[in-house]
Amino acid sequence: MNRRLIYFALGLVMWTTPALAQSETTSPFFGSVPQGEATPQPIALSMKDTVTRALQHNLGLLLQQQAARVAEVGRLDALLPQISGSIGERRQVLNLEAFGFPSPEPIVGPFNVFDARISLSQPLIDLRATNEARARAFNERAVTLGIRSARELVVLVSVDLYLETVAGESRIGVVRAQQDTAAQLLKQAQDLKASGLVAGIDVVRAEVQVQNQRQRRIQADNNFEKAKLKLARVIGLPPGQAFTLTDKIPYAPLDGVSLEKAIADAYTQRADYLAAKERLSAAEAAQHAATAQLYPSLRLDADYGTIGQVASQAHPTYTVAATVRVPIFDGGRTQGERIEADAMVRQRRAEYDDLRGRIDMEVRSSVLDLTAATQQLEATQTTVALANQELAQARDRFAAGVAGNLEVIQAQETVATASDQYIEALYGHNVAKAALARAVGAAEQGVMSFLGGVR
């Protein structure tokens, strides 16, 4: 359930950045650019440190930021004047008859020409250029909002992996306690057998249980170390850097969640939704630009400089020209661009409407998941308490000699299962809250308050 929430959010960002649409093992949002060298001493890592490091070094976010820089380059405004300068000196020979000047001596030269000049070209009235500039501005804002959306996702991914690692550490503690209990039960069975109160099969069962707990400890240790490796990759820790987790996530119910308010907040805060709106506006501006190609345009061209046979004898000259361009026939190119622009507007509007529905579904799903996770957590708390009572009573019956240790072993397995379910439910409850924060567009600012604090 929790991984599904992560991938749903990841898909929304990848939908706007197709190049990033990859699996968890290759997605840049699960990678980073490590900085520095590993230190011999482990570093203490809180959840806040984790989020901060992820926002600095996560590869998916860095790629999105570079994409924004590329978009800024494409924003060069066609409405700004184009100014250029030139300086040159040439030696030439002219044939006057070639220019329509009959002369008994048509060949003139050779002579030198020195020319230093500054040229200016400025559109005065150009509706196509104006709308293209608007489209570029909308697209740039969409890319900037894409960075915000990527930051939200990085927060969600890093928090999820931190919670997963904390859950792995908690499982080690539970298995360690179960190992101690199994060792105590083995000692108890051995003592009772020595006293002739129980059969040898009870000792064998207890020994098997000790080995089972040992296997579980090995598996729990391995899963914990692998979870730490994934966390380190996402936040950019140097390879081989040892670290410890300082925050233990408590159970803190999230009260006062209003579905209607959460949906309304998502539509006003979600960066991906706002970016989709900007892309729709950019497509509409591009549509206007394609239509504006049919309208006349006015352009100013001017130059000023000095010209002469040598630089010391050059004289100032200038040219000022206003040009009206009236399109008459372009072979259907304008009509083709208009059809393409119309299709893009329809596509962007469909994407915008679809994303609105997807956000509504995501918020509703997150609220449902949070409600279910809360109920599951409450149920597992009761299950753990009852399982411990069952184990205590089974141990008393075994010590009194009225039952074998089969009941004890079964009760111990029940405690192990209940404890694992509680850890998983607590992890799922906190991830559901983080996913809801992401769903309403408040992960970066409010994930800590959504989790109810860390300690």
N, C-alpha and C positions, 0 to 999 in steps of 0.2 A: 504494500500500500504506500509506504513512504517513498520508495524508489520511483513509483509511478508518478508521484507528485513532482519529484525532481525532474524526471524526464519530460513531463508535461510542460513545466516552465522552461526547460532547456529547448524544447521544440519551438516555443514561441519566439525565442531569440534567434534560433537557427532559421526559422521561417523568414526572418528579415535579413539573415546573413547565410545564404545557402552554402557558402564555402566552409562554414563551420559545422555543417550537418554530418556528424560522424558519431561513432559509437563511443561508449565511455572510455575504452582503452586508447582511443586516438583523438577524442574531442579535446580541443585546446582548453576548454573550461575545466578539464581534469588534469591539466598540466601547468607548468610555470617556468619562469626563467630564474633559476637559483642564483643567489647572490652571496658572495663571501665564501669563506672556508669553514669547514666543520671544526668546532672547538672540542677539546678533550672532555670538558665538563658539560653535563646535560643542561639545557636551558629550560626554564620554567615557562610554560605556555598556557595562557588563559584564553578564554573564548574571544575576548576583545583583541588580544594579540593576534589570534588566528585570523580574525576578520581583517585587521589592519594589514597584516602581511599578505593576505590573499589579494586585497585591493591594490597592493603595490607590485606584486610579482606574478599574478595569475596570467597565463598565456592568452586565454580567450579575451580577457579585458585589454591586454596590451595590443592584440591584433585589431580589436575594435577601435582603439584609440588611433592606431596607424591608418585605419580606413577613414577615420574622420579627417586626418591630415590630408589624405588624398582628395577628399571632398572639398576641402578648403582651397586646394590648388585649382579645382575645376570651377571655383566660384568667381574667377576673374571676370569682372563686370564688363560686358561689351559696350555699355553706355559711357564708360570713361573715355576721355580723349586719348588718342594714340599719338605720341610725340616721338620723333626720331631726329637724329642729326647726322650729317655727312660732311665730309671734307675731302676734296680730291683735286688733282691737277693732271691734265691730259694734254697731249700734243696731237693735233689732227689736221687733216686736209679735207676740204669740202668741194663738192661739185655742185655749183649753183644751179645748173640746168636740171639737176635731179629734183630740186625743190621748186621748179617752175620759174626760174629767173634766167632767161636767155641772156648771154653775155659773150662778147668777143673773147674774154678771158674767163671761162667758166670755172677753172680750177683756182681755188683760194687756199693759200697756206703753203707750207705748214706754219701753224701758229700754236701758241700755248693758251690754255684756258684753266684758270684757277677758280674753284667754286666751293664756298663753305656755306651750309644752309641748314636751317631747322625747319622741319615739316610738322604740321598739325592736321589731324583728321578727327572730326567730332560729329557723331550723329546728333541731329537736332530733334527730328521727329522720326522715330522708328518703333512702331508698336511691336514688331516682332522681337527686336532686341530687348525692349522693355519687359515683355512677358517672359522671355528666356531668362532674363536676370531675376525675375520673381521666382521662376521655377528653380533656379539654382539656389536661391536663398531658402526656399522651402525644403529642398533636399538636404541642404547643409544642417538645418535645424533638425531634420529627421535623423541624420547621422549622429548629431550631438545627443539627441534623446536615446539613440541606440546605445551610446556609452552608458547612460543612466540605467537602461534596462540590463546591460551586461553587468554592471556593478551589483544590481539587485540579485542577479543570478549567481554571481560569485559569492555574495554573502550567504545565499541559501545553500550552495554546494559546500562551502567551508564550514558552516554551522552544522549541516547534516553529518559531515565526516567527523567533526569534533564530537558530536553527540554519539556517533557510532563508536568512536574510539573510547569514549567514557563508558559506554555500555559494555564494550569488550573488557575494560579494566574491572568493571563491576562483576562481570561473570567470573573473572579470575578469583576475586574475593569470595564469591559464593562457592566456587568449586573448592577453594582452599578450606573453607569451613566444612564442606561436605567430606573432604579428605580427612580432616581431624575427627569428624564424627565416625567415619568408617573405621579409622584406626582405634578409636575408643570402643566401638562395637566388637572389633576383632579381639581386643584385649579382654573385653567382658566375656566373649564366647570362649576364649581360651581358659579363663579363670573358672567359668562354670563347667567346662569339660573336665578340667583338672579336679573339680570337686565332685564329678560324676553326676551332675545335674542335667547336662545336655549331651546329645550325641555328637560324634565327630563331624557329621554333615553340617552342623551349625557353624563350626569353625571354618569349614571349606567355603560355605556361602559367604561368610564374613571376609575371607581372603579374596574371593572373587570380587566382592564389592570394593575392596581396597584397590584392586587392580583397575576396576572400571573407573573409579574416581581418578586414578592416576592417568588413565587415557584421556579422560575429560579435561584434566588439567593441561596435558600436553596440547590438546586441540584448542583450548581456550587461550593458552599462551601464544600459539601460532596465529590464531585469528586476531589477537590483540596487536601483535607485531606487524601483521599485514595491514591492519587498519591504520596504524601509525605511519606506515610507508605511504599509503594513499593520501593521508592528511598532509604529510610533509611535501609530497609532490604538488599538491594544489596550492600551498601557500609559499612555495619557493625556498624551503630550507635547503641548506647545502647538503649534498649527498653524504650520508653517513652521520648526520648530526643527530645526536641523542637528545631527547627532550622528555619532560614530564608534564602531565596535565594538572593544572592547579584548580580548575573549576569542577565541582560536582553538581550536576544539574538536579535541582530539587523538583518536587511536584508542586506546581503552582497553578491552580485552576484559572482559566481565562473566563472571567465573568463579564456579563453585559455585552456580549457579541450580538449585534443586530445585523441580520442578513441584509436588510434593505440599506442600512448605512454602509456596510462593507461593499456592496455592489456600487453604490453611489461614489464612495471614496475611490474605488478602482477606476471608474471612468474619469475621475478628475486627477488621479495621481499616477496611474500606470504609464510609464514612459513609452512602452511599446505601442499602447493605444494612441497616445499623443503623436508618436512618430508616424503611425499609419495615417492619421489625419493630415499631417504635414505632407506625406507622400501623395495623398489624394489632391491636396491643394497644388502641389507641384505639377501633377499630371494635368489639372485643369488650366494652370498657367501655360503649360506647354501646348495645350489644345488651342488656347487663345493665340499663342505665338504662331502656330501653324496657319490659323485663319488670317492673321494679320499680314501674312506674306502677300495677300491680294491687295493690300492698301499701299498707296504711295508713301515714300519716305524722303526725308530731307536731310542732306548731309553737308557739312561745312569742311572744306579742305583749304589749307593755307600754308604758305612757306615764306620764309624770310632769310636772306643771306647776302653775301657779297660775291661778285663775280668780276673777273678781269683776266688780263694776260698773265699777271703775276700778283702775288698777294698784296704788295705795296701799292698797286694801281687798281685794286678791286673797288667796285662801287656797289652800294646797297641796292638790292632789288627785292620785290615781293610779289606774291600771287595770292589772291583771295577768290575762292569760287564756292558758290552754293549750288548743290546738285539735287534736283528732284528726280527720284527714280520711280517710274510707273511700270509695274509688271503688266505685261500683255499676254505672253504665252511662254510657258516653260516646259511644254511637253508632258504635262500631267504630274510633274514632280510635286507641286503644291497639293494637288488633290490626294496623292498618295500619302503625303505627310499628315494631312488632315485625317485620313482614315486611320492611320497608325496612331495618331494622338487620341482620337475618339476611342479606339480600342483600349488604349492604356488607361484612360479615365474610367471606363467601365470595369477594367481589371482592378484598379486601385479602389474603386468604390465597393466592389464585391469583397475584396480583401478586408477593407475597413469594416463592412457590415459583418463579415464572418468573424473577425477578431472581437467585435463587440459581443457576439453570441458566445464565443469561446471563453471570454473573460467572465461572462455571467455564469457559464457552466463551471469554470475553474473555481470561482468564489463559492458557489453553492457546493461543489464537491469538497472544497477545503473545510467548509463549515460542517458538512456531514461527517467527514473524516475526523474532525476534531471532536465532534459529539460522540462518535463511536469510540475513538481512542480514550476519551474520558471515562466512558462506561466500562470499557475493557480494563482500564487501569484500576478502577474501583473494584471490579470483579476479581482481578488477580490479587489485590491486597487481601480480600477476604479469603481467597483460596490459599494464599501463603500462610495465613494465621491458622486455618483449619488443618493444613498439612502438617504444620509444626505440632499442633495438638495431637494429631494422629500419631506422629513419630514418638512423641513423649509417652503416650499411653502404650504404644507397642513396645517401647524399651522397658517400661515398668512391668508389662506382662511377661516379657522375656526374662527379666531379672528375677521375677517371682517364680519362674519355672512353669507357668501355666500355658505357655505357648513357645513355639520355636522362633528362631530369628528370621524366618521367612516373612512374617508380618513386619518385622523391623526393616528388612531390606526393601520390601514393597513400599512401606511408608517413607523410607529415605528417598526412593525413586520419585515418589509423589512430591516430596519437598523439593527435589532437584528440578523437576518439571515445573512446579509452581513458581520457583524462584526465577527460572529462566523466562517464563512467561511474564513475570512482573517486570523484569529488566527490559524485555522487548516492548511491553506495553508502555513503560515510562519513556523509552526512546521514541516510540511511535507517537506518543502524546506531545512530546516537545517538538518533534519534526513537523507534526500537523500544525502546531502553532506557528512555527517558522514559515511553513508553506502558506499559511493564511496571511501572514505579514507580507510575503512576496506577492500573493494574489491581489492584495489591495494596494500594492505599490509602496509599501512602507518597510521593506526588509532592512535597508541600510540604516534608516533612522530609528526604527522601532522594534527590531528583533529582540533586543535585550529585555525591553518592557513586556513584549509578548511572551517571552520565556519565563517571566516572573522573577528575573534576577538569577545570578549564579553565585555559587559559593564553593 
